[in-house]
């Protein structure tokens, strides 16, 4: 009986359990506070920019950034 001496690459599950971070998540770190301040035209938008600037939790900061862009693009979505 002859054994196969070629080594084959084993399938690794490591990528399934430790996926690489999504590239869109990394982009939020590149957003400039000064650019957001230039985009803010109302007091509410300026208040949101202040909250973004002072936020320490990255996921909460990202949520505020998304909300900021949402109300700039579509002002009817703002909470009343």
C-alpha positions in Angstrom: 0.0 0.0 0.0 1.4 3.4 -1.0 0.7 6.5 1.1 0.1 9.8 -0.4 3.1 11.9 0.6 1.8 15.2 -0.7 0.9 17.5 2.1 -2.5 19.2 1.6 -3.6 22.4 3.2 -6.1 21.9 6.0 -9.2 23.9 6.0 -9.1 26.5 8.8 -12.2 27.7 10.7 -10.2 30.6 12.2 -11.6 33.1 9.7 -15.1 32.2 10.5 -14.7 32.8 14.2 -12.4 35.8 14.0 -13.5 37.8 10.9 -11.5 40.8 9.8 -13.2 44.1 10.7 -15.5 45.6 8.1 -13.8 48.3 6.1 -16.7 50.7 6.5 -16.3 50.7 10.2 -12.7 51.9 9.9 -13.8 54.9 7.8 -15.7 56.5 10.6 -12.4 57.2 12.3 -11.3 59.3 9.3 -14.2 61.8 9.7 -13.0 65.2 10.7 -14.9 67.0 13.4 -14.1 70.3 11.7 -15.8 69.1 8.5 -18.9 68.1 10.5 -19.0 71.5 12.1 -18.9 73.1 8.6 -21.8 70.9 7.6 -23.9 71.8 10.6 -26.4 74.5 9.8 -28.9 74.3 12.7 -28.4 74.4 16.5 -29.6 70.8 16.7 -26.9 69.7 14.2 -24.3 71.7 16.1 -25.4 69.9 19.3 -25.0 66.5 17.6 -21.5 67.4 16.4 -20.6 68.4 20.0 -21.9 65.0 21.2 -19.8 63.2 18.4 -16.7 65.2 19.5 -17.1 64.3 23.2 -18.2 60.6 22.8 -15.7 58.0 24.0 -17.5 54.8 23.0 -16.8 54.2 19.3 -20.0 52.4 18.5 -22.1 55.2 20.0 -20.0 57.8 18.2 -20.6 55.9 14.9 -24.3 55.9 15.6 -24.3 59.7 16.2 -22.4 60.2 12.9 -24.9 58.1 11.0 -27.8 60.0 12.6 -26.0 63.4 11.7 -25.7 62.5 8.1 -29.3 61.1 8.0 -30.8 64.4 9.3 -28.6 66.5 7.0 -29.7 64.5 3.9 -33.3 64.1 4.9 -34.4 66.7 7.5 -37.8 65.1 7.9 -36.2 62.2 9.7 -35.2 64.2 12.8 -36.8 63.3 16.1 -39.4 65.8 17.3 
